[in-house]
Structure formats: C-alpha cells, structure tokens
Amino acid sequence: MSGSLSKGYFDMPWGQIHYRTSPSNHTRSPMFLLHQSPLSSRNYDRLLPLLAEHCAPYALDTPGYGGSSAAPLDWEVEDYANAVWKCADAIGAEKIVLFGRATGTVFAVEAALSHPERVSCLILHGMPVYTDEERADRMANFAPPFQYLDDGSHISAIWKRIQGEYPWIDPELATHFVQDYLAAGADFAQSYRAIWRYDLPNRVANTLAVPTLLIGGTDDRIGFMHERAVALLPAADTVVLEAATDFVAEQSPTLLASHLIDFIGKNMSNP
C-alpha cells in the first residue's frame, strides 16, 4: 500500500478547491473522486491509499463543502462539472478516470458528457435518478437551511437528522458527518438544488459514450434507484455489493477498491 494521505488546493477564479491524495507514481493516470453532499472528500481517506497503487487519485471537496471555497450561488451542475476539468487542467491531465458517489455521480456524468474524449472510464456509486415529482418534492422539503442558535441546539438537530437518515450509523462516523455539515454552513443544500434542477434522464438520453460502471449496494439508502440507473445506462457494466451501505468507501474500502481497480485496469489508457 502507498504511504499516508496528503492534502492541497487548486486555485480557481472564484476561490480554491481542496483535495486529498495518496502518494502515487506520477506517470499513472489521474483519478478524480467526487463525494456526496453535504459531506467531503474525507469519505475517501481509507480508499485513496488502496487506489494509489493503480492510479494517481485525487478526492475533491465539492465547492462549498469540506475545505473548498463556497461556489457562486447561481451554480448549476454544469458549473460543478467544469470545476473538475479545471482541476484536471491544473495537474496537466489530458485524460482521467472519474468516480462519483450520489451527488458526485451527477457532476461526474455531466463532466463526462461535456468532455467524453478526456474520460478513460466513469464509475458511478449510487446514481440518484429522480422522477420529476421527486425532484420537486426534494426541492421543496428535503434540506432547508438550519439556524445558528445560542444554545447550540442546531448541532443536536444535525445529529438527529443524520441518525434519522442512517439509523445504523456509529457515533464516530456520525461525528464526522456533523463536522461536514458545519463546514458546509447553514445552507448546506446548494449542490443538492443544482442536481434537483438538472434533468438527468433527458440530459443523458443514450449519449454517454464512455466505459461506465454502475455500483449499487443492498443496504444503500438510495439503492432503490440502482435499477433506474441501469435502465438509463443500459450499456454500462453493473455490480451490486451485498450489505453495502452508502459509505462502503469507509466501511469496506478494500471491497470497493477491488471493483474500482478491476474496472480501471480494463479501461485506463496507461495503467
């Protein structure tokens, strides 16, 4: 396994994008990993060293999350996707592997659609394929901003929200999530709103021309959307991981890495 993690920043016209990486041979193809909202690249701390034997991995904090600067308020999915390419340009990468989880899958898909010639392969873990009705309901009800309160009860409210979404969660992981929520700020749903405004099925419409792997999990909170993703991308390879939750990268990183490494090895131009 490669050595410890390191961190850095990519400078952007509007601020900085924070990333985590693990030491790797610089001749290996870069891989960019995009996390789910409202969390951070910390999700991939245990995964990155496993990948570094096979690629040069960079886990990005979505603008507005983790250690990255806030995104402009009017950003759409296309803007988040373009930020990925600015990071790729910053390291001089002509071609990359793209991995996304949940919200990050949508940004990864748009990045691949906008520059398919620059994507060796695309790996999507839990792609949220919403109906129009679900998108409208989420926009109206799912993630209202929290208020900062003198007695600190907003922190316990975040804790209860996390436990409500993931009843199985252990206190250490929940604490990491609270940290990520607080880093994102009171309006933690900006990137959510971008994907709820984005008509993923019509945007894809059989035009995704890069090798793609869809990963589902039997214990994933959005696992019911996996079959929708398969129907949307019928040419994609698929795998469903038994007993895998939303956070298999943290709970079973070796399992996830084995599937990623296998797919990357089959499709990367310079493994």
URFENMO-V77071 format. One record per pair of residues at least 24 apart in sequence whose C-alpha atoms are under 8 Angstrom apart, sorted by the first residue. I is the first residue (numbers start at 1). GAP is how many residues later the second one is. D is the distance in Angstrom with one decimal. If there is no record, write none. Layout:
I&GAP&D / I&GAP&D
This chain:
1&48&6.1 / 1&49&6.1 / 1&51&7.7 / 1&52&6.7 / 2&47&5.3 / 2&48&7.2 / 2&50&6.2 / 2&51&6.5 / 3&46&6.7 / 4&45&7.2 / 5&40&7.3 / 5&43&7.7 / 5&44&7.3 / 10&77&6.4 / 10&80&7.0 / 12&74&7.7 / 14&55&7.9 / 14&57&7.5 / 14&58&7.7 / 15&53&7.8 / 15&54&5.4 / 15&55&7.5 / 16&47&8.0 / 16&52&5.7 / 16&53&5.3 / 17&43&7.0 / 17&44&6.4 / 17&45&7.3 / 17&46&6.3 / 17&50&7.3 / 17&51&4.5 / 17&52&6.4 / 18&42&6.1 / 18&43&5.5 / 18&48&7.6 / 18&49&5.3 / 18&50&4.8 / 19&39&6.3 / 19&40&5.4 / 19&41&4.4 / 19&42&5.9 / 20&25&7.8 / 20&38&5.8 / 20&39&5.1 / 20&40&6.6 / 21&27&6.5 / 21&35&7.8 / 21&36&5.7 / 21&37&4.8 / 21&38&6.3 / 22&26&5.8 / 22&27&5.4 / 22&30&6.0 / 22&34&7.6 / 22&35&6.7 / 22&36&7.8 / 23&26&7.6 / 23&29&6.5 / 23&33&7.6 / 24&28&5.1 / 24&29&6.6 / 24&31&6.9 / 24&32&5.4 / 24&33&7.9 / 25&27&7.9 / 25&28&7.9 / 25&30&7.7 / 25&31&6.9 / 26&30&6.7 / 28&26&7.0 / 28&27&4.9 / 28&28&5.7 / 28&242&6.6 / 28&243&6.0 / 29&26&5.2 / 29&27&5.8 / 29&66&7.4 / 29&67&6.3 / 29&68&7.4 / 29&239&7.2 / 29&240&7.7 / 29&241&6.1 / 29&242&6.4 / 30&25&5.8 / 30&26&4.4 / 30&27&5.7 / 30&28&7.3 / 30&63&7.0 / 30&65&7.6 / 30&66&5.2 / 30&67&6.3 / 31&24&6.4 / 31&25&5.8 / 31&26&4.6 / 31&27&6.0 / 31&65&5.5 / 31&66&4.4 / 31&67&5.8 / 31&68&7.4 / 32&25&6.0 / 32&26&4.9 / 32&27&5.7 / 32&28&7.0 / 32&52&7.9 / 32&64&7.1 / 32&65&6.3 / 32&66&5.2 / 32&67&6.2 / 33&24&7.3 / 33&25&6.1 / 33&26&4.5 / 33&27&6.2 / 33&65&6.2 / 33&66&4.7 / 33&67&5.7 / 34&25&6.3 / 34&26&5.8 / 34&27&7.2 / 34&28&7.1 / 34&64&8.0 / 34&65&6.1 / 34&66&4.6 / 34&67&6.4 / 34&70&4.7 / 34&71&7.2 / 34&73&7.8 / 34&74&7.3 / 35&24&7.8 / 35&25&7.5 / 35&26&7.2 / 35&27&7.3 / 35&65&6.1 / 35&66&5.3 / 35&67&7.2 / 35&68&7.0 / 35&69&5.1 / 36&64&7.7 / 36&65&5.4 / 36&66&5.1 / 36&67&4.8 / 36&68&5.3 / 37&28&7.8 / 37&65&7.7 / 37&66&5.9 / 37&67&7.7 / 37&152&7.6 / 37&154&7.0 / 37&155&7.0 / 38&27&6.6 / 38&142&6.6 / 38&143&6.0 / 38&146&6.7 / 38&150&6.1 / 38&151&6.9 / 39&26&6.7 / 39&27&6.8 / 39&138&6.4 / 39&141&5.0 / 39&142&6.6 / 39&145&8.0 / 40&25&6.1 / 40&26&4.8 / 40&140&6.3 / 41&25&7.0 / 43&204&7.5 / 43&206&6.7 / 43&207&6.1 / 44&205&6.1 / 44&206&6.7 / 45&205&7.6 / 46&203&7.1 / 46&204&6.1 / 46&207&6.2 / 47&202&6.0 / 47&203&7.3 / 47&206&5.2 / 47&207&7.3 / 47&210&6.7 / 50&203&8.0 / 50&204&7.2 / 50&207&6.5 / 51&206&6.5 / 51&210&7.0 / 54&207&6.8 / 54&211&7.9 / 54&217&6.5 / 55&216&6.8 / 64&120&5.9 / 65&115&7.2 / 65&118&6.3 / 65&119&4.8 / 66&114&6.1 / 66&117&5.8 / 66&118&6.6 / 67&116&7.5 / 73&117&7.5 / 75&119&7.0 / 76&115&8.0 / 76&118&5.0 / 76&119&7.6 / 76&121&7.9 / 76&122&7.8 / 77&29&7.5 / 77&30&6.0 / 77&33&7.1 / 77&114&7.9 / 77&117&5.5 / 77&118&6.2 / 77&121&6.8 / 78&29&7.4 / 78&32&6.4 / 78&33&7.5 / 80&27&6.2 / 81&26&5.0 / 81&27&6.5 / 81&29&5.9 / 81&30&4.7 / 82&29&6.6 / 84&27&7.2 / 85&26&7.4 / 94&24&6.1 / 95&24&5.5 / 95&25&6.3 / 96&24&5.7 / 96&25&7.6 / 97&24&5.2 / 97&25&6.1 / 97&167&7.5 / 97&171&7.4 / 98&24&4.9 / 98&25&6.2 / 99&24&4.7 / 99&25&5.9 / 99&26&7.7 / 100&24&5.2 / 100&25&6.1 / 101&24&4.7 / 101&25&5.9 / 101&26&6.9 / 102&24&5.2 / 102&25&5.1 / 102&26&5.9 / 103&24&7.5 / 103&25&7.3 / 103&88&7.7 / 103&89&7.0 / 103&92&7.1 / 106&89&6.9 / 106&94&7.6 / 109&99&7.9 / 112&96&7.3 / 112&98&7.4 / 113&91&7.8 / 113&94&7.5 / 113&95&6.0 / 113&96&7.8 / 116&92&7.8 / 116&93&6.6 / 116&94&6.3 / 119&91&6.8 / 120&90&7.1 / 120&91&7.3 / 120&147&6.1 / 120&148&5.4 / 120&149&6.6 / 121&89&5.9 / 121&90&4.9 / 121&91&5.9 / 121&143&7.0 / 121&146&6.1 / 121&147&6.9 / 122&88&6.8 / 122&89&6.2 / 122&90&4.7 / 122&91&6.4 / 123&89&5.7 / 123&90&4.7 / 123&91&6.1 / 123&92&7.5 / 123&137&7.6 / 124&88&7.5 / 124&89&6.2 / 124&90&5.0 / 124&91&6.1 / 125&89&6.1 / 125&90&4.6 / 125&91&6.2 / 126&88&7.4 / 126&89&6.2 / 126&90&5.6 / 126&91&7.7 / 126&94&7.8 / 126&96&6.6 / 126&97&6.6 / 126&99&7.4 / 126&100&6.4 / 126&120&7.6 / 127&87&7.9 / 127&98&7.1 / 127&99&6.9 / 127&102&6.4 / 128&94&7.0 / 128&97&6.1 / 128&98&8.0 / 128&101&7.7 / 129&71&6.9 / 129&72&7.3 / 129&96&6.1 / 129&99&6.3 / 129&100&6.3 / 130&70&8.0 / 130&95&8.0 / 135&61&5.1 / 135&62&7.4 / 136&60&7.4 / 138&58&7.3 / 139&54&6.3 / 139&57&6.5 / 143&45&7.7 / 143&46&6.0 / 144&43&7.2 / 144&45&7.4 / 145&41&5.1 / 145&42&4.4 / 145&43&6.6 / 145&44&7.4 / 146&40&5.0 / 146&41&6.8 / 147&39&6.3 / 148&38&7.4 / 165&56&8.0 / 166&55&7.9 / 201&31&6.7 / 204&28&7.8 / 205&27&7.5 / 206&26&7.5 / 206&27&6.9 / 208&25&7.9 / 211&25&6.9 / 211&56&7.2 / 212&24&4.9 / 212&25&6.2 / 213&24&4.7 / 213&25&5.6 / 213&26&7.7 / 213&50&7.5 / 214&24&4.7 / 214&25&6.4 / 215&24&5.1 / 215&25&5.8 / 215&26&7.4 / 216&24&4.5 / 216&25&6.1 / 216&28&8.0 / 217&24&4.7 / 217&25&6.1 / 217&26&6.5 / 217&27&4.6 / 217&28&5.9 / 217&29&7.3 / 218&24&5.3 / 218&25&5.3 / 218&26&5.8 / 218&27&7.1 / 219&24&5.3 / 219&25&5.3 / 219&26&4.6 / 219&27&7.4 / 220&24&6.3 / 220&25&4.1 / 220&26&4.8 / 221&24&7.0 / 221&25&6.4 / 222&24&7.8
